[in-house]
Amino acid sequence: MGAPMPKKNKRKRRTFSKEFRAEAVALARESGKPIADVAEDIGVAESSLFAWIRQAKIDDGQVGGMTTDEKEELTALRKEVRQLKMERDFLKKTAAYFASEKK
């Protein structure tokens, strides 16, 4: 047997407010600097800034895709569906239990 593998330190995922993302997109659009430079200046990953810019274009109607509002609604609907399925499954089990008791 070999030595145990060292655990990798996982970076905690950072979250950014809507305001910060909007300001970052505005800065990238207005500065005339390459996106990589803007991302480095504000301390975010270049891929994150690219994603924020792409989402801003979708929200502005410049390109097709799911808007931020639509994504939020979809997330809420999926959560509601999960809850309803749990409730339905509980009711099925409850009905089966009471049906078996009557016999």
Steps between C-alpha positions, in 0.01 A plus 500: 500500500620848420473819694156661508436756233521855633170681494481789262405831651175596338454868442183640639277615218470875504170667426453847360200726533292601200625855544864392491444291186316787330780743585761254375314459169466878463871544572593234244276658236605860562871472581621389159742266677519129422264294713792306648651825630170619648449164669847515652447861613180416689623163628266258327561211265498592134247225432264649759516844342441349154194317635364817661545693175330223300207495748472880482473477120221243538319716756533801268350303211816520291530122470267208558495296816334473838486830686593533865132539594412185307781309672376614842144398414618160376694444822194589708275274294742207530507548877120503509481184289741321738284602796179390330653163408604444862148585618344272237729210596415549868129497424537182291679324785244623751209384283666159450554464875137577585373283217699203632368554857135463393547142382 
